[in-house]
C-alpha cells in the first residue's frame, strides 16, 4: 500500500516536472494558473493599504473580482526584482534613502575628524548632519505612520538640537571673553594723557 502511494507520488512529481519544463510533449497549458481570488488574496496580503480599503468597503472586493482585465493582471505575478525596482521608483522611498544617507554621513564625518586629530572627536558638522538627517527621517516616519520610528527620531532631534545650543552658547561666551580681553589690552596699550 505504501509503495503504491510512493509510486503514484513519484509519477505525479515527474509529470509535474515535465509539464513545468515543457518536456514530454505535454502542453504547458496544463499547469494550473492561479485563480483571480487567490491572486486578489495575495495582493491584499502584500498591500496593507488596499487590504484596509477592502475591509472598510467590502464592495470593492466584488469590483476587483468582476473586472476580468484586472483579474488577468493580478494573476500574472511580478518578479521580486520588479517589485523592488517599482518600490525604489517612488519619490517617498527615494526621500527615505536620502534621509538615511544624510543621517549616516554624520558617522563618516566624525570618523574622519577623529582620524585627523588622532583621538575621538565629535565635530559640529556631526550635529548639523544629525539634525538634518533626523528631521528628514522624522518626516518619512510621519508619512509611513510609524509611531515607533516617530518617537525615536523626535527624541533624537531634541538631543541634537540641545547639543547645538550648548556648542553655540560656549562659542558665544568664548567670543565675549576674548573681546573683553582684547578691549582691555587696547586700553592698557594706549599712552596715558596725564603725564
LOKOL-879312 format. One record per residue: residue in three letters; x, y, z of N, C-alpha, C in turn. Coordinates in pm, 1 decimal. Each point is the difference from the previous one (the first is absolute). Example, Ala and Ser with C-alpha at 12.3 -4.5 7.8 and 13.67 -1.06 7.14 Angstrom:
LOKOL-879312
res_n.xx_n.yy_n.zz_ca.xx_ca.yy_ca.zz_c.xx_c.yy_c.zz
ALA_1319.0_-569.0_780.0_-89.0_119.0_0.0_90.0_120.0_0.0
SER_-35.0_105.0_-72.0_82.0_119.0_6.0_-77.0_109.0_73.0
***
This chain:
LOKOL-879312
res_n.xx_n.yy_n.zz_ca.xx_ca.yy_ca.zz_c.xx_c.yy_c.zz
UNK_82.3_-119.5_0.0_-82.3_119.5_0.0_86.2_125.1_0.0
UNK_100.5_8.0_91.8_87.6_116.3_4.7_80.9_12.4_-127.7
UNK_47.1_-112.1_-52.5_78.8_2.3_-123.0_-83.5_54.9_-114.6
UNK_-127.2_-39.1_-6.5_-89.4_46.6_-104.2_-17.0_152.8_9.0
UNK_-16.2_52.9_120.4_-10.9_144.9_18.5_128.2_69.4_-43.1
UNK_110.8_-58.8_37.1_128.2_58.0_-32.9_18.9_6.7_-151.4
UNK_-36.0_-108.9_-70.2_12.2_-3.6_-145.5_-90.2_105.7_-62.7
UNK_-122.8_12.3_49.0_-89.6_103.6_-53.3_56.4_139.9_26.4
UNK_58.1_21.3_117.9_58.0_130.1_32.6_116.8_33.8_-91.1
UNK_85.3_-100.5_-25.3_113.4_22.7_-90.4_-50.3_26.5_-141.1
UNK_-101.4_-75.5_-43.4_-56.1_19.6_-133.5_-57.1_141.2_-12.7
UNK_-73.5_45.9_99.7_-55.8_135.8_-4.1_110.4_105.7_-2.1
UNK_101.4_-21.7_80.6_111.5_94.4_2.7_71.1_4.1_-134.8
UNK_18.9_-115.4_-62.2_63.2_-5.9_-131.8_-85.6_71.2_-103.8
UNK_-129.4_-25.3_3.3_-92.0_63.8_-94.2_-1.1_151.2_20.6
UNK_-2.9_43.2_124.0_-0.4_143.0_29.4_129.6_65.4_-48.1
UNK_112.4_-67.8_22.2_128.5_53.3_-47.0_1.8_11.0_-151.5
UNK_-53.7_-100.4_-67.8_-4.4_2.2_-145.7_-90.3_111.7_-49.9
UNK_-110.7_21.3_66.1_-93.5_104.7_-42.2_63.6_137.1_18.8
UNK_62.9_21.1_114.8_60.5_129.8_27.5_114.8_28.4_-95.9
UNK_79.6_-102.4_-27.9_113.7_22.7_-89.5_-40.6_-4.5_-147.1
UNK_-121.7_-40.8_-29.9_-47.8_-2.9_-138.5_44.0_-124.2_-75.0
UNK_51.2_-99.6_69.3_47.6_-122.1_-66.4_-108.5_-105.0_-11.3
UNK_33.3_-116.9_-56.3_-85.5_-117.8_-13.3_-123.4_24.7_-85.2
UNK_-0.7_104.7_-78.1_-111.4_25.6_-88.5_-127.9_40.0_71.0
UNK_7.2_27.8_128.1_-118.4_40.9_74.0_-16.1_150.2_-15.6
UNK_-118.1_42.1_-23.9_-25.4_142.1_-21.0_22.6_78.5_128.2
UNK_78.4_106.8_-6.7_21.8_79.1_120.0_-126.5_68.4_50.0
UNK_-105.4_2.1_-80.3_-123.3_63.0_44.5_-69.0_-82.8_108.4
UNK_51.5_-122.1_26.8_-57.3_-80.6_105.9_44.1_45.9_138.1
UNK_98.6_87.7_5.9_42.3_49.4_131.0_-110.6_87.1_56.1
UNK_-28.6_-20.0_123.6_-111.2_75.9_57.4_35.1_147.7_13.6
UNK_-84.5_84.1_-54.6_15.3_145.2_15.1_-61.8_38.7_133.8
UNK_61.2_92.5_68.0_-62.4_41.3_125.4_-134.2_67.3_-27.8
UNK_-94.2_-27.5_84.0_-132.8_58.6_-19.9_3.7_148.1_34.4
UNK_-99.7_71.7_-48.9_-7.8_143.3_29.1_-17.1_22.1_149.0
UNK_-77.7_-87.7_66.4_-18.8_15.4_144.5_131.2_-17.8_75.1
UNK_79.4_-100.1_-41.7_129.2_-21.4_65.7_93.0_118.4_-24.6
UNK_-2.2_52.2_-122.6_84.8_114.9_-31.4_-44.1_124.0_77.9
UNK_-131.4_18.8_10.8_-51.3_114.1_76.3_36.0_-15.6_146.9
UNK_-11.2_-121.4_52.0_35.1_-24.4_140.0_148.4_28.8_23.4
UNK_84.8_-43.3_-92.5_143.0_25.9_12.6_29.2_149.8_-7.2
UNK_-69.8_68.0_-88.6_16.5_144.4_-12.5_-40.9_70.3_128.9
UNK_-109.1_-44.0_60.3_-45.7_60.0_125.1_99.6_-24.9_112.6
UNK_65.2_-115.8_-0.9_101.5_-28.5_101.4_123.9_85.8_-19.5
UNK_35.6_29.0_-125.3_119.2_79.2_-28.9_-21.8_148.7_19.4
UNK_-122.5_46.5_-21.6_-26.5_144.0_5.0_-96.5_31.5_114.6
UNK_54.1_45.3_113.5_-86.9_25.4_114.8_-99.6_114.3_-23.0
UNK_36.5_96.5_-83.4_-92.4_111.1_-25.8_-123.1_-49.0_-76.4
UNK_22.3_-83.2_-102.2_-112.1_-55.7_-74.8_-83.6_-90.6_89.3
UNK_65.7_-75.4_85.6_-70.8_-87.2_93.1_-89.9_81.8_92.9
UNK_49.6_113.9_45.6_-79.9_87.5_86.2_-121.0_56.1_-76.2
UNK_22.5_37.9_-127.1_-111.5_50.7_-81.3_-108.2_-106.5_-19.7
UNK_43.1_-122.7_-26.7_-96.7_-108.7_-19.8_-72.8_-29.9_130.7
UNK_70.8_10.5_112.0_-64.4_-23.2_129.1_-107.1_106.3_26.5
UNK_28.6_124.5_-36.7_-97.4_107.6_20.0_-116.7_-8.6_-97.7
UNK_28.9_-40.1_-125.0_-104.1_-5.3_-102.3_4.1_-136.5_-68.4
UNK_-77.3_-99.3_48.1_4.0_-134.4_-56.7_-42.1_-6.4_-147.5
UNK_-73.5_100.2_-47.5_-41.1_-1.0_-140.2_120.1_13.6_-93.2
UNK_107.7_57.4_50.0_121.1_14.2_-80.3_54.8_-136.8_-40.5
UNK_-13.6_-97.2_87.9_45.9_-135.3_-31.2_-79.0_-57.8_-116.8
UNK_-129.3_25.2_-4.6_-82.5_-47.9_-111.8_39.6_70.4_-129.8
UNK_34.2_126.5_8.9_46.3_72.8_-119.3_129.3_-61.9_-51.3
UNK_90.3_-32.1_91.7_125.8_-64.1_-40.5_-25.7_-134.6_-67.6
UNK_-93.9_-76.1_54.0_-30.1_-132.5_-57.1_-72.5_9.4_-133.4
UNK_-82.9_103.8_-19.3_-83.0_7.1_-120.2_74.0_53.1_-122.2
UNK_112.6_63.5_18.2_73.9_57.0_-113.4_96.7_-105.3_-54.4
UNK_-28.5_-59.3_-118.0_86.6_-107.4_-50.5_139.6_48.6_-35.2
UNK_11.3_122.4_-48.0_133.8_51.3_-34.6_84.2_16.4_125.7
UNK_-62.9_48.3_105.8_71.6_16.3_126.3_38.9_-136.0_56.0
UNK_-92.2_-94.7_-8.5_30.0_-134.8_48.6_115.9_-60.9_-77.7
UNK_4.8_22.9_-131.4_111.0_-52.7_-80.7_131.4_64.2_40.5
UNK_-3.2_130.7_28.0_123.2_67.9_42.5_43.7_-48.2_136.1
UNK_-95.8_-27.5_86.5_34.1_-45.7_133.8_57.3_-141.1_-0.4
UNK_-44.4_-83.1_-93.2_48.1_-137.6_-2.6_141.0_-11.4_-56.8
UNK_46.4_100.0_-73.7_138.0_-3.7_-47.4_87.9_58.6_108.9
UNK_83.5_-82.8_55.7_84.3_41.9_110.4_121.6_76.5_-50.2
UNK_29.4_108.0_69.4_121.8_72.4_-31.3_115.2_-64.2_76.1
UNK_117.7_9.8_-55.2_115.8_-55.1_69.7_34.5_89.8_117.6
UNK_77.4_-51.4_91.6_40.0_79.8_116.7_84.0_119.1_-42.8
UNK_82.4_-19.3_-101.0_81.6_110.7_-48.6_-88.3_111.6_-54.1
UNK_-106.9_-36.1_-73.5_-93.6_102.1_-49.0_-65.4_75.1_114.5
UNK_-36.3_-73.0_105.7_-62.1_64.9_115.1_97.0_94.5_69.6
UNK_125.8_-41.4_12.9_100.7_85.5_64.3_23.7_125.3_-83.1
UNK_12.1_-18.3_-132.1_24.4_114.4_-88.2_-118.5_96.2_3.5
UNK_-122.0_-52.5_-2.1_-115.2_89.7_4.0_-10.8_69.1_135.2
UNK_39.9_-67.1_107.6_-1.3_64.4_131.6_105.1_110.0_8.4
UNK_115.8_-23.3_-61.4_106.7_100.2_2.5_-32.4_120.5_-87.1
UNK_-92.8_-17.2_-93.5_-33.0_109.2_-91.1_-94.9_101.8_62.3
UNK_-56.3_-30.2_116.1_-92.2_95.1_62.2_78.9_111.5_67.0
UNK_-49.0_122.8_-6.6_73.4_113.3_57.8_21.8_-11.3_150.7
UNK_-94.0_-57.9_71.8_16.7_-9.5_143.9_110.3_-96.3_39.4
UNK_16.8_-107.1_-74.9_108.9_-93.5_29.9_133.7_66.1_-30.1
UNK_6.9_74.7_-108.9_122.9_73.9_-32.2_29.8_99.5_112.0
UNK_-102.7_71.1_47.8_17.2_94.9_110.1_49.0_-71.9_126.2
UNK_-56.8_-116.2_28.8_41.1_-77.5_117.1_144.9_-43.6_-8.2
UNK_43.2_-45.1_-118.1_140.6_-37.5_-15.8_91.7_121.7_11.2
UNK_-42.0_113.8_-54.2_79.6_123.1_12.0_11.7_40.0_146.5
UNK_-108.3_-12.5_74.9_3.0_31.8_143.1_94.5_-93.3_73.9
UNK_-6.3_-127.3_-32.7_88.7_-96.7_65.6_145.3_26.3_-36.3
UNK_25.3_39.7_-125.5_136.2_33.2_-42.8_50.4_121.2_78.1
UNK_-84.1_103.8_12.1_37.9_120.7_73.7_30.5_-34.3_145.3
UNK_-84.5_-81.9_59.3_18.5_-38.3_139.7_126.5_-84.3_16.4
UNK_28.2_-87.0_-95.5_119.3_-84.5_7.1_129.6_76.4_-23.3
UNK_-6.2_108.2_-74.9_120.5_78.2_-29.2_59.3_62.7_125.5
UNK_-79.9_16.4_103.9_52.9_58.8_122.7_109.3_-87.9_59.5
UNK_-14.8_-131.7_-13.7_102.0_-90.0_52.2_127.9_8.8_-82.1
UNK_-13.7_17.3_-129.5_117.3_15.1_-86.5_74.9_127.8_36.6
UNK_-73.4_109.3_18.9_61.4_128.0_37.5_71.1_-12.8_133.8
UNK_-63.3_-63.7_96.1_61.0_-17.6_131.9_123.8_-87.9_-7.6
UNK_-5.1_-102.4_-81.9_113.0_-90.9_-15.0_119.4_73.5_-61.0
UNK_-24.4_77.1_-106.2_108.6_73.8_-65.5_60.3_102.9_96.1
UNK_-85.1_71.7_74.1_49.6_100.0_95.2_82.4_-66.0_110.2
UNK_-42.2_-115.0_46.7_75.5_-71.3_104.2_133.4_-49.4_-53.9
UNK_0.7_-49.8_-122.9_125.6_-47.3_-59.1_99.6_115.3_-16.1
UNK_-48.3_116.5_-38.4_89.5_115.1_-17.8_61.4_44.2_133.0
UNK_-77.4_-5.7_106.0_49.0_43.8_131.4_68.1_-112.6_77.7
UNK_-9.8_-119.9_-48.9_58.3_-118.4_64.5_-58.0_-25.8_138.5
UNK_-126.2_41.9_19.5_-74.4_-26.7_123.1_-148.2_11.5_-32.4
UNK_-82.9_-51.2_89.8_-144.2_7.6_-23.0_-43.9_145.3_7.9
UNK_-69.9_43.3_-104.3_-41.2_140.7_-9.2_-132.8_7.3_-74.4
UNK_-90.3_84.3_50.9_-130.7_18.7_-64.0_-5.8_144.0_-50.6
UNK_9.5_19.7_-132.7_-5.4_136.6_-53.2_-142.7_54.3_-1.2
UNK_-11.6_130.3_-16.9_-131.5_64.6_-3.9_-80.2_-49.8_-120.1
UNK_67.2_-31.3_-109.5_-69.7_-49.7_-119.9_-77.0_-128.5_30.7
UNK_50.0_-79.1_94.6_-69.4_-122.2_41.6_-141.3_32.9_48.0
UNK_-12.7_105.3_80.4_-129.3_35.5_56.1_-92.2_60.2_-105.1
UNK_56.7_77.2_-92.9_-83.9_54.3_-107.5_-52.2_-111.4_-90.4
UNK_85.3_-96.2_-33.5_-45.4_-114.3_-80.1_-103.4_-82.2_77.0
UNK_17.9_-10.3_130.9_-96.8_-72.8_83.2_-136.5_66.8_-5.3
UNK_-1.0_134.1_11.2_-127.4_72.2_-3.8_-65.2_-14.6_-136.2
UNK_76.7_22.1_-108.2_-57.7_-9.6_-135.2_-50.2_-141.1_-29.6
UNK_85.0_-100.2_24.1_-40.3_-138.3_-25.1_-114.3_-43.7_89.4
UNK_4.7_37.7_128.4_-106.6_-36.1_93.0_-133.1_62.4_-37.4
UNK_3.7_127.3_-43.8_-123.2_67.5_-41.4_-57.9_-66.0_-125.2
UNK_86.9_-33.0_-95.5_-47.5_-67.2_-121.4_-59.5_-137.7_33.6
UNK_67.5_-73.7_89.2_-52.0_-131.4_39.2_-131.2_13.1_77.1
UNK_-13.4_106.3_79.5_-126.7_22.5_70.2_-112.8_26.7_-99.2
UNK_27.0_78.9_-102.8_-100.9_25.9_-103.4_-39.4_-130.3_-69.3
UNK_99.9_-82.8_-31.1_-27.5_-128.5_-64.0_-81.2_-90.8_93.5
UNK_33.0_0.6_129.4_-73.7_-82.2_96.8_-144.4_46.9_12.1
UNK_-21.7_131.0_-5.3_-136.6_51.9_5.7_-77.2_-44.5_-124.1
UNK_65.7_5.0_-116.1_-65.2_-47.5_-123.1_-36.3_-148.1_12.6
UNK_91.1_-78.9_55.1_-24.2_-143.9_14.2_-94.2_-32.4_115.8
UNK_-28.4_99.4_83.2_-86.0_-16.2_117.8_53.4_-108.0_94.0
UNK_130.0_10.8_27.6_67.1_-95.7_87.0_28.8_67.6_134.4
UNK_-81.4_-27.1_103.5_17.5_71.3_126.7_132.3_-30.0_69.9
UNK_53.1_-120.3_-15.7_127.5_-34.0_63.4_112.1_82.7_-62.0
UNK_2.8_5.3_-129.5_98.9_75.9_-74.9_-13.5_150.0_31.1
UNK_-124.5_49.0_9.5_-23.9_141.6_31.0_52.2_34.7_139.0
UNK_-27.5_-84.7_97.5_43.6_27.3_137.0_152.0_2.5_9.2
UNK_66.0_-96.0_-63.6_146.1_-5.2_4.2_64.1_121.0_-64.7
UNK_-49.8_40.3_-115.4_58.7_115.1_-69.4_-31.2_130.0_73.6
UNK_-118.3_11.8_60.5_-34.9_121.8_73.2_92.7_20.6_118.8
UNK_22.8_-105.2_77.7_88.9_9.4_114.6_142.0_32.1_-45.5
UNK_43.5_-63.9_-107.0_133.8_28.1_-53.0_14.9_145.1_-41.7
UNK_-100.7_55.6_-65.5_6.3_140.4_-43.4_14.9_95.1_118.1
UNK_-69.6_-27.7_108.0_12.9_84.2_119.6_144.7_-2.2_49.7
UNK_59.5_-116.9_4.6_137.7_-13.3_48.1_97.7_70.6_-93.9
UNK_-17.1_-16.8_-131.9_91.9_63.6_-95.1_-9.8_151.9_8.6
UNK_-122.3_50.9_7.7_-17.8_145.7_9.3_56.7_53.9_130.6
UNK_-16.9_-71.8_108.1_55.0_43.5_129.2_152.7_5.8_-6.1
UNK_61.9_-95.6_-63.5_146.3_3.4_-14.2_43.9_121.4_-80.7
UNK_-73.1_31.8_-106.1_34.7_118.7_-79.4_-16.2_128.1_81.9
UNK_-103.8_7.9_81.6_-18.8_117.2_86.3_117.5_13.4_96.2
UNK_39.2_-109.9_62.8_112.5_3.4_93.3_129.9_40.9_-69.6
UNK_22.2_-50.4_-119.6_121.5_34.6_-76.0_0.5_148.8_-33.5
UNK_-112.0_52.6_-45.2_-4.5_141.3_-38.6_4.9_92.3_121.4
UNK_-54.8_-42.2_113.4_12.0_79.0_122.5_145.9_10.5_42.5
UNK_67.7_-112.8_-4.6_141.1_-2.3_40.0_82.5_85.5_-94.5
UNK_-28.6_-8.6_-129.2_73.6_81.6_-97.5_-28.7_147.9_23.3
UNK_-125.4_34.9_32.6_-34.8_139.8_27.3_69.2_50.7_125.0
UNK_6.1_-82.7_105.2_68.7_40.0_123.5_149.1_17.2_-26.3
UNK_56.9_-86.4_-81.1_142.3_9.4_-33.4_27.5_129.6_-77.0
UNK_-89.1_33.9_-93.9_16.8_125.3_-75.8_-8.7_120.7_92.9
UNK_-92.7_-5.0_96.8_-13.2_111.5_94.0_125.7_15.6_85.1
UNK_55.8_-110.1_46.0_121.5_5.3_82.5_116.9_54.2_-80.8
UNK_16.6_-47.6_-120.7_111.5_49.1_-82.2_-20.3_145.4_-39.3
UNK_-125.1_41.0_-22.5_-26.3_140.9_-33.6_32.1_89.8_119.4
UNK_-36.7_-42.4_121.5_32.1_77.4_119.6_150.5_8.1_20.9
UNK_69.5_-110.1_-22.1_146.2_-1.7_17.0_66.1_90.0_-102.5
UNK_-47.6_-3.8_-124.4_56.1_86.4_-103.5_-25.4_147.1_31.7
UNK_-118.0_30.8_52.3_-32.2_137.8_35.7_88.3_48.5_114.0
UNK_24.5_-84.4_98.8_85.6_41.4_111.9_144.8_11.7_-44.7
UNK_42.7_-82.1_-94.9_136.6_9.5_-52.5_18.8_130.0_-76.4
UNK_-99.6_41.9_-75.9_13.6_124.8_-77.0_-2.6_120.6_92.5
UNK_-74.9_-6.7_110.4_-2.3_111.8_96.4_133.0_12.1_70.7
UNK_61.0_-110.0_36.3_127.8_7.0_70.8_114.9_38.6_-92.5
UNK_-18.7_-23.6_-128.2_106.2_33.5_-96.2_-5.3_146.5_-38.8
UNK_-109.2_72.8_26.6_-10.2_141.5_-34.2_85.6_83.7_96.3
UNK_67.9_98.0_-53.5_81.7_83.5_89.6_-91.4_87.1_86.5
UNK_38.7_16.9_120.8_-81.6_82.1_89.0_20.1_147.7_-31.0
UNK_-103.4_78.2_8.5_5.9_141.7_-33.8_27.5_85.6_122.8
UNK_11.8_-60.7_115.2_22.7_77.4_121.9_148.4_11.1_28.9
UNK_79.7_21.9_-76.1_136.8_-9.0_28.2_80.7_114.8_-11.9
***
